[in-house]
Amino acid sequence: MQSPVVVLNTSKQRESGHKAQMSNIAAGKTVADVVRTCLGPRAMLKMLLDPMGGITLTNDGFAILRECEVAHPAAKSMIELSRTQDDEVGDGTTSVIILAGEMLAISAPFLERKIHPVVILRGFQKALDDAQTILRSIAVPVDTNDRDQMLGLIKSAIGTKFVSRWNDLMCNLALSAVQTVSFRTADVEPAKVDEDSKMDVDTVAPAASAPGTGASAASALPSAPAATATASADKQGAAKSGSGAGSATTTANTTTAAASGAATVSASASGAGSNAVASAVAADNDGKKTPETDVREVDIKRFVRVEKVPGGEIEESRVLDGVMVNKDVVHPRMRRMIENPRIVLLDCPLEYKKGESQTNIEVTRESDWARILEIEEEQIKQMCEKIAAAKPDIVITEKGVSDLAQHFLVKNNITALRRMRKTDNNRIARATGARIVSSPDELKERDVGTGCGLFSVDKIGDEYFSFFTKCANPKACTILLRGPGKDTLNEIDRNLQDAMCVARNVLFSPYLCPGGGATEMALSVQLAQRAKSDVSGVEQWPYAGVAEAMEVIPRTLIQNGGGNAIRVLTELRAKHAAGQSTWGVDGEKGVAADMTQYGVWEPLAVKLQTIKTAIDSASLLLRVDDIVSGTAKKSE
């Protein structure tokens, strides 16, 4: 008999066939078990110590998994899932891991029965298509201009987080910030609108950007779920989406309420949030209209800056109607408070220009040396005169300002800030209407920003901060967070990012699904019914398996809330079988509750992304039948 030919290096670890598939499933379940207790309002926190000795205290799925060091390739793939979810929609990072782990767990019995992975994947894919149809049928529209509805929605998103005790404050901060930076059709110049109106709105939405700023990848991402939702809803026709569609519409020319109400936090307005959403659902059940969306760009990463300043009380946190930077003026005699300042932004140094390469000058006469020094002075003086010709009150540069330049600027009564970060300069440009200029020679009147109402330098704690506030139409803002310590502030920041992402998703895709596991329960019951009637052959088993896996979210919520999982799940199945698709789990007590009364709603975009990501990743891992690891085998 011929001896086997060894192709691979025998020192490498290798798993193949059934063993590799079961290894992937075990790795996926292990990762899911790490974050299982972090779901719902009764979520437990995880304390993680990083290699540098820093402590992370959080219950955010992505933040936990990001700190974990794993060796198994399937586990690494699972951790990438939460990163994808965080980048796309910013919420649901824990749910997607738990759901993907459960999808892998229900696949194990099918593989044991020697069902081919391709057959299992076909069943999964069919279930995914039907799940998206069911999701859109139970979704209800929301009026994005109704502040109470939006606050109720954000409150349910951060109700499971560490900051839930300051719910009203955080909801107002997140909503004010997102409404401030949202760029609507009405904000674009008239000529721009005319050109864009010739094209379809759906195609324009992700690409359009603010005048003078490029559309970033981050701003284009959130529109993807919205576009998909619209496209598939069109294909299915009004009949399928009719049961949940409503008459709430948003007006294109409504301006954001953030400019006037950004800094003030109204606790009373957000208190009625959950009731507002519930009444909107009741009113919208018989209508058929689709809400209009005129939002072009909501770029949270570039234009919302969260400035964390330890000290003070959390209640002192606020959204500024402008920008704040951790900088002080460069010269003690410069003005520290200016009303209606004229602002010039530069990205060039206000210093003597040195040679590109090393320059050697041989000087034989003393007068020549004096002349060289004079030329340096003249050059700086000319730069300052060109800047002074624009009559600015404040000059901000991304590079340095020499002592001589400071002297000339003080003589002209001009305040200067130096070494500004590029991102901060962009935010100031967006808030004040100024344009960043690369040389004083190119400075023109239209480059001067006049949109800021007040410039001031204040001391908070031990540091000085420059404030550009009372801006007329700020399309960038800063959230000032105060709190007892660094760890607390970091967790509040993470929770606030989730809240802002939820608000952004709803602006792009104004549809909501019932929360508290109600959506997953509805999917589970309806997919189980379809499995019996619409699917035949072996594919019926994995199809029904997806229906069973969907129950993991409500089951985990019940367990984390200390309820009886079997009894509550049976009650929920009965409610959903009778067509009451808004019944879910009260995460506080672990009992069944109607979400229209309980007031927990989640964006459709988050739910769609969670289910698509979980099923697609489970499908990907099931197709793996060979794992060759680059690490050598451990010695016996």
C-alpha positions in Angstrom: 0.0 0.0 0.0 1.3 3.4 -1.0 2.4 5.6 2.0 0.4 8.9 2.4 2.0 12.0 0.9 2.4 14.8 3.5 1.8 18.2 1.9 1.5 20.4 5.0 4.1 21.0 7.6 3.4 18.4 10.3 4.3 20.8 13.1 1.2 22.9 12.4 -2.1 22.4 14.1 -4.8 21.1 11.8 -8.4 20.2 12.3 -10.6 19.0 9.4 -14.1 17.7 8.5 -16.6 17.3 11.3 -14.1 18.0 14.0 -13.4 21.5 12.6 -17.1 22.3 12.3 -17.8 21.3 15.9 -14.7 23.2 17.0 -16.0 26.4 15.3 -19.5 25.9 16.9 -17.9 25.5 20.4 -15.8 28.6 19.9 -18.9 30.6 18.8 -20.9 29.4 21.8 -18.1 30.3 24.2 -17.8 33.9 22.9 -21.6 34.2 23.1 -21.6 33.0 26.8 -19.1 35.7 27.7 -21.5 38.5 26.9 -24.8 36.7 27.6 -25.3 38.3 31.0 -24.8 41.8 29.5 -28.2 41.9 27.8 -31.2 43.9 29.1 -31.8 46.4 31.8 -30.6 44.0 34.5 -27.3 43.5 32.7 -24.2 42.8 34.7 -20.9 44.8 34.2 -17.6 43.3 33.2 -14.3 44.6 34.6 -11.4 44.1 32.2 -7.7 44.7 32.9 -5.7 45.5 29.8 -2.0 44.7 29.4 -1.1 48.3 30.2 -2.8 48.1 33.6 -5.9 50.2 32.5 -9.4 49.2 33.7 -12.4 49.0 31.4 -15.7 48.8 33.3 -18.6 48.2 30.8 -21.6 46.1 29.7 -21.2 47.0 26.0 -20.7 43.9 23.9 -18.2 45.4 21.5 -16.2 47.1 24.3 -15.9 43.8 26.2 -14.9 41.6 23.2 -12.5 44.3 21.9 -10.4 43.8 25.1 -10.5 40.0 24.9 -7.5 38.2 23.4 -8.6 35.0 21.6 -6.5 32.4 19.7 -9.3 30.5 17.9 -10.0 31.8 14.4 -13.7 31.3 14.7 -13.8 33.2 18.0 -11.9 36.1 16.2 -14.5 36.0 13.4 -17.3 36.3 16.1 -15.6 39.3 17.6 -15.4 41.0 14.2 -19.2 40.7 14.1 -19.6 43.1 17.0 -17.2 45.5 15.3 -19.2 45.4 12.1 -22.5 45.9 14.0 -20.9 48.9 15.9 -19.6 50.5 12.7 -22.9 50.0 10.7 -25.6 50.9 13.2 -23.8 51.5 16.6 -26.2 49.4 18.7 -27.1 45.7 19.2 -23.5 44.6 19.5 -24.4 42.2 22.4 -27.6 40.8 20.6 -25.7 40.0 17.4 -23.1 37.9 19.3 -25.7 36.0 21.3 -27.9 35.4 18.2 -24.9 34.2 16.1 -23.8 31.9 18.9 -27.3 30.4 19.1 -27.4 30.0 15.3 -24.3 27.9 15.5 -25.6 25.9 18.5 -28.8 24.8 16.7 -26.6 23.7 13.7 -24.8 21.1 15.8 -27.6 18.5 15.8 -28.1 18.8 12.1 -24.3 18.2 11.5 -24.5 15.2 13.9 -27.3 13.7 11.7 -25.0 14.0 8.7 -27.0 16.8 7.0 -24.7 18.6 4.5 -23.8 22.2 5.5 -25.0 23.5 2.1 -28.5 22.2 2.8 -28.4 23.8 6.3 -27.3 27.1 4.7 -30.1 27.0 2.1 -32.6 26.7 5.0 -30.9 29.6 6.8 -30.9 31.8 3.8 -34.6 31.2 3.1 -35.4 31.9 6.8 -33.4 35.2 6.5 -35.3 36.4 3.5 -38.6 35.6 5.2 -37.5 37.2 8.5 -36.7 40.5 6.7 -40.2 40.5 5.2 -41.8 39.8 8.6 -39.7 42.6 10.2 -40.9 45.2 7.7 -44.5 44.1 8.2 -44.4 44.6 12.0 -42.4 47.9 11.8 -44.3 51.1 12.4 -43.3 54.6 11.1 -42.2 57.4 13.4 -42.3 61.2 13.0 -38.6 62.2 13.4 -39.7 65.9 14.1 -41.6 64.8 17.2 -39.1 65.3 20.0 -41.1 63.3 22.5 -41.3 60.2 20.2 -37.5 60.4 19.5 -36.7 60.8 23.2 -38.8 57.8 24.1 -37.0 55.8 21.5 -33.5 56.8 22.7 -34.6 56.1 26.3 -35.4 52.5 25.5 -32.0 52.2 23.7 -29.9 53.3 26.7 -32.3 51.9 29.3 -30.1 48.8 29.5 -26.9 50.8 30.0 -24.9 52.2 32.9 -26.3 55.7 32.3 -30.0 54.6 32.6 -30.3 56.4 36.0 -29.7 59.8 34.1 -32.0 58.7 31.3 -33.7 62.1 30.7 -30.4 64.0 30.6 -28.6 61.6 28.3 -31.5 61.3 25.9 -31.6 65.1 25.6 -27.9 65.3 25.1 -27.9 62.6 22.3 -30.9 63.9 20.5 -29.8 67.6 20.6 -26.3 66.6 19.3 -27.7 64.5 16.4 -30.3 67.2 15.4 -27.5 69.8 15.5 -25.2 68.0 13.0 -27.9 66.5 10.8 -27.7 68.0 7.3 -31.1 68.3 5.6 -32.2 69.1 2.1 -33.3 72.6 3.3 -29.7 73.3 4.4 -28.2 72.8 1.0 -27.7 75.9 -1.3 -30.7 76.4 -3.7 -28.6 75.6 -6.8 -27.5 72.4 -5.3 -31.1 71.3 -4.5 -32.1 72.0 -8.1 -29.4 69.8 -9.5 -30.1 67.0 -7.0 -33.9 67.1 -7.5 -33.4 65.7 -11.0 -32.0 62.5 -9.5 -33.7 60.0 -7.3 -33.6 61.0 -3.6 -32.5 57.5 -2.5 -29.4 57.5 -4.8 -28.4 61.0 -3.7 -28.8 60.5 0.1 -25.5 58.7 0.9 -23.4 60.8 -1.4 -24.4 64.3 -0.6 -22.4 66.3 1.9 -22.1 69.7 3.4 -20.7 72.5 1.2 -16.9 72.6 1.6 -16.7 69.2 3.3 -16.3 65.8 1.6 -18.8 63.0 2.4 -17.0 60.6 4.6 -17.4 56.8 4.6 -18.8 57.1 8.1 -21.6 59.3 7.0 -22.5 57.0 4.1 -22.8 53.9 6.2 -26.1 54.6 8.1 -28.0 55.1 4.8 -27.3 51.6 3.7 -30.0 49.9 5.9 -32.4 52.7 5.0 -31.9 52.2 1.3 -32.3 48.5 1.6 -35.5 48.9 3.6 -37.0 51.2 1.0 -35.9 49.1 -2.0 -37.3 45.8 -0.7 -40.5 47.5 0.6 -41.1 48.7 -2.9 -40.6 45.2 -4.3 -43.1 43.7 -1.9 -45.7 46.3 -2.6 -47.9 48.1 -0.2 -49.8 45.0 0.7 -47.0 43.4 2.7 -45.8 46.5 4.5 -49.4 47.7 5.0 -50.1 46.1 8.4 -47.4 48.3 10.1 -47.2 51.3 7.7 -48.6 54.6 9.0 -49.5 58.1 8.1 -46.8 59.9 10.0 -44.8 62.1 7.6 -41.9 64.4 8.1 -41.8 67.8 6.5 -38.8 68.6 4.3 -38.5 72.2 5.3 -38.6 71.8 9.1 -35.4 73.1 10.7 -33.8 71.4 13.6 -34.8 72.4 17.1 -31.3 71.9 18.4 -29.9 75.4 17.9 -32.3 76.9 20.4 -32.7 74.0 22.8 -29.3 72.3 22.7 -28.0 73.6 25.9 -31.2 73.4 27.9 -32.2 69.9 29.1 -35.9 69.4 29.6 -36.6 66.4 31.8 -40.4 66.9 31.6 -40.4 66.5 27.7 -38.6 63.2 27.8 -40.9 61.8 30.5 -43.8 61.5 28.0 -41.6 59.8 25.4 -42.8 56.2 25.9 -46.5 57.3 25.8 -45.9 59.4 22.7 -44.5 56.4 20.8 -47.4 54.2 22.0 -50.0 56.7 20.9 -48.3 57.1 17.5 -48.4 53.3 17.0 -52.1 53.2 17.8 -52.8 56.1 15.4 -50.7 54.7 12.6 -52.1 51.2 12.3 -54.8 52.1 9.7 -52.7 54.5 7.5 -50.6 53.5 4.4 -48.3 56.5 3.9 -44.5 56.2 4.1 -42.7 58.8 6.1 -40.5 61.1 4.1 -36.9 61.5 5.0 -35.0 64.6 3.9 -31.8 63.9 5.9 -28.7 64.0 3.7 -25.9 63.5 6.2 -25.5 62.9 10.0 -21.8 62.6 10.6 -21.4 61.9 14.3 -17.7 60.8 14.2 -16.4 64.0 12.6 -18.7 66.7 13.9 -19.8 65.6 17.4 -16.9 65.8 19.9 -17.4 64.4 23.4 -15.1 66.4 25.8 -14.7 64.4 29.0 -13.7 66.6 32.0 -13.4 64.8 35.3 -14.9 66.6 38.3 -18.2 68.2 39.0 -21.6 66.4 38.7 -23.0 64.4 35.8 -26.0 66.7 35.8 -23.7 69.5 34.7 -23.2 67.8 31.3 -24.6 69.8 28.4 -24.6 70.1 24.6 -22.9 73.4 23.4 -24.4 75.3 20.5 -21.0 75.5 19.1 -17.5 74.0 19.7 -15.1 73.8 22.7 -11.4 73.0 22.5 -8.8 72.4 25.1 -6.7 75.4 24.2 -5.7 78.8 25.7 -4.7 82.0 23.9 -1.0 82.2 23.0 -0.3 85.6 24.6 -1.4 86.9 28.0 -2.5 90.3 26.5 -4.8 88.8 23.9 -8.6 89.2 24.5 -10.2 86.2 26.2 -13.8 87.1 25.5 -15.1 88.5 22.2 -18.7 88.9 21.1 -19.6 88.2 17.4 -15.9 87.5 16.5 -14.6 87.3 13.0 -12.7 84.1 12.7 -9.9 83.1 10.4 -8.7 79.4 10.2 -5.2 78.6 8.8 -3.3 75.4 8.3 0.1 77.0 7.9 2.7 78.2 10.5 2.9 81.8 11.4 6.7 81.5 11.7 9.8 82.3 9.6 9.9 79.8 6.7 12.9 77.6 7.0 14.6 75.9 4.0 13.2 72.5 2.9 16.6 70.9 3.3 19.6 71.8 5.5 20.8 75.3 4.4 24.3 76.7 5.1 24.9 80.4 4.7 28.5 81.8 4.9 28.4 85.4 6.2 31.5 87.6 6.0 30.0 91.0 7.1 28.1 91.8 10.2 25.7 93.9 8.2 24.7 90.8 6.1 23.9 88.9 9.3 21.7 91.8 10.5 20.0 91.8 7.1 19.2 88.1 7.3 17.5 88.6 10.7 15.6 91.6 9.3 14.3 89.5 6.4 12.9 87.0 8.9 11.2 89.8 10.7 9.8 91.3 7.5 8.5 88.0 6.3 6.6 87.4 9.6 5.4 91.1 9.6 4.0 90.7 6.0 2.1 87.5 7.0 0.6 89.3 9.9 -0.4 92.4 7.8 -2.1 90.2 5.3 -4.1 88.5 8.0 -4.9 91.9 9.7 -6.2 93.2 6.3 -9.1 90.7 6.7 -10.0 92.4 10.0 -10.3 89.2 12.1 -10.8 89.0 15.8 -9.5 85.4 16.2 -6.8 83.6 14.2 -6.6 79.8 14.6 -3.8 77.8 13.1 -2.9 74.1 13.0 0.8 74.9 13.2 2.9 77.1 15.4 2.9 80.9 16.1 6.3 82.5 16.7 6.9 85.1 19.4 7.3 87.8 16.8 4.0 86.9 15.1 2.3 87.0 18.6 3.7 90.6 19.0 2.3 91.8 15.7 -1.1 90.1 16.3 -1.4 91.7 19.7 -0.6 95.1 18.2 -3.6 94.5 15.8 -5.8 93.4 18.7 -6.1 89.9 17.3 -6.4 86.8 19.5 -4.6 83.7 18.3 -4.8 79.9 19.1 -2.1 77.6 17.8 -1.5 73.8 17.2 -5.2 73.1 16.7 -6.0 69.5 15.7 -7.2 69.1 12.2 -10.5 67.5 13.4 -11.1 70.5 15.8 -10.4 72.9 13.0 -12.9 71.2 10.8 -15.5 71.4 13.5 -14.9 75.1 14.1 -15.2 75.7 10.3 -18.5 73.9 10.2 -19.9 75.7 13.3 -18.8 79.3 12.4 -19.0 79.2 8.6 -15.2 79.9 8.2 -13.1 78.2 5.5 -9.7 76.7 6.3 -7.0 78.6 4.3 -3.5 77.2 3.5 -1.7 80.5 3.2 -2.3 84.1 4.4 -1.8 85.3 0.7 -5.1 83.5 -0.3 -7.2 85.0 2.5 -10.4 86.6 1.2 -13.5 88.1 2.8 -15.6 85.0 2.2 -13.1 82.8 4.1 -13.8 84.7 7.4 -16.3 83.0 9.7 -19.0 85.2 11.3 -21.4 82.6 12.5 -20.1 82.5 16.1 -21.9 84.6 18.7 -19.4 84.5 21.6 -15.8 83.4 22.0 -14.6 82.9 25.6 -11.8 81.2 27.5 -12.9 79.5 30.7 -11.1 77.4 33.3 -12.6 74.0 34.1 -10.8 72.0 36.7 -7.1 72.7 36.1 -7.2 73.4 32.4 -8.3 76.3 30.2 -10.8 75.7 27.4 -11.8 77.9 24.5 -15.5 78.1 23.8 -17.1 79.1 20.4 -20.8 79.3 21.4 -24.1 81.0 20.5 -23.5 80.0 16.8 -26.3 81.0 14.5 -26.6 77.6 12.6 -24.0 75.2 14.0 -23.6 72.0 12.0 -21.0 70.8 14.5 -21.2 70.6 18.3 -19.4 69.5 21.5 -20.9 67.5 24.3 -19.3 68.5 27.6 -19.4 65.6 30.0 -18.7 66.0 33.7 -18.4 63.1 36.2 -16.7 61.7 39.2 -13.9 59.7 37.5 -12.3 58.7 34.3 -13.8 55.2 34.2 -17.3 56.5 34.7 -16.8 59.1 32.0 -15.5 56.5 29.6 -18.6 54.3 30.1 -21.0 57.3 29.8 -19.2 58.2 26.5 -19.7 54.7 25.1 -23.4 54.8 26.1 -23.8 58.2 24.6 -22.3 57.1 21.3 -24.9 54.2 21.2 -27.7 56.7 21.9 -26.5 59.0 19.1 -26.3 56.1 16.6 -29.9 55.1 17.4 -31.1 58.7 16.8 -29.1 58.8 13.5 -30.5 55.5 12.3 -34.0 56.6 12.9 -33.4 59.9 11.0 -32.3 57.8 7.9 -34.9 55.0 8.3 -37.8 56.3 10.3 -39.3 52.9 11.3 -39.5 51.2 14.7 -39.9 47.7 15.9 -41.2 46.7 19.4 -38.3 46.0 21.7 -37.9 43.8 24.8 -37.5 40.6 22.6 -41.0 41.1 21.1 -39.6 41.4 17.5 -37.5 38.2 17.9 -40.5 36.4 19.4 -42.7 37.5 16.5 -40.1 36.3 14.1 -39.8 33.0 15.9 -43.6 32.3 15.9 -44.2 33.3 12.3 -41.1 31.5 11.0 -42.2 28.3 12.8 -45.7 28.6 11.2 -44.1 29.1 7.7 -41.8 26.2 8.3 -44.8 23.8 8.5 -46.6 25.3 5.5 -44.2 26.9 3.0 -41.0 24.8 3.3 -40.6 21.1 2.4 -37.8 18.5 2.5 -34.7 18.5 4.7 -34.4 22.4 4.5 -37.5 22.5 6.8 -35.3 21.5 9.8 -32.7 24.3 9.6 -35.5 26.7 8.7 -37.4 25.8 11.9 -34.0 25.9 13.7 -33.7 29.6 12.9 -37.2 30.1 14.4 -36.1 28.3 17.6 -32.8 30.3 17.7 -34.7 33.7 17.7 -36.1 32.8 21.1 -32.6 33.2 22.7 -33.0 37.0 23.0 -36.3 37.0 25.0 -35.1 33.9 27.0 -31.8 35.7 27.9 -33.8 38.8 29.0 -36.0 36.7 31.2 -33.1 34.9 32.8 -31.1 38.2 33.4 -34.3 39.7 34.9 -34.7 36.7 37.3 -37.9 35.4 35.7 -39.1 31.9 34.9 -38.0 31.3 31.3 -40.3 28.4 30.5 -43.4 29.9 31.8 -42.9 33.4 30.3 -41.8 32.1 26.9 -44.9 29.8 26.8 -47.1 32.9 27.6 -45.4 34.9 24.9 -45.8 32.2 22.3 -49.5 32.1 23.0 -49.8 35.9 22.7 -47.9 36.0 19.3 -49.8 33.0 17.9 -53.0 35.1 18.6 -51.5 37.9 16.5 -50.4 40.2 19.3 -46.9 40.9 17.9 -46.0 43.7 20.3 -45.7 41.5 23.4 -42.2 41.1 24.8 -40.3 40.9 28.1 -40.2 43.4 30.9 -36.5 43.1 31.5 -36.7 44.7 35.0 -39.0 42.0 36.4 -38.6 39.1 33.8 -42.3 38.9 33.0 -44.3 39.4 29.8 -45.4 42.9 28.9 -47.1 44.8 26.0 -44.4 47.0 24.5 -46.9 49.7 23.3 -47.7 50.3 27.0 -44.2 49.6 28.3 -42.8 52.0 25.8 -39.7 50.1 24.5 -39.0 50.5 20.8 -35.9 49.9 18.6 -35.0 51.1 15.1 -35.8 48.8 12.2 -32.3 49.3 10.8 -30.7 47.8 14.0 -32.9 44.7 13.9 -32.3 44.1 10.2 -28.6 44.5 10.6 -28.5 42.2 13.7 -30.4 39.3 12.0 -28.5 39.6 8.7 -25.1 39.7 10.4 -25.8 36.8 12.8 -27.2 34.5 10.1 -24.5 35.4 7.5 -21.7 34.8 10.0 -23.1 31.5 11.2 -23.4 30.4 7.6 -19.8 31.4 6.9 -18.4 29.4 9.9 -20.5 26.3 9.0 -18.9 26.2 5.5 -15.4 25.8 7.1 -14.3 22.2 7.0 -10.6 22.6 7.6 -8.6 24.7 10.0 -4.9 25.0 9.6 -3.4 27.1 12.4 -0.1 28.9 11.9 1.0 28.2 15.5 3.1 25.1 16.2 1.6 22.3 18.2 2.3 22.5 21.9 4.9 20.0 23.1 3.5 17.0 24.9 
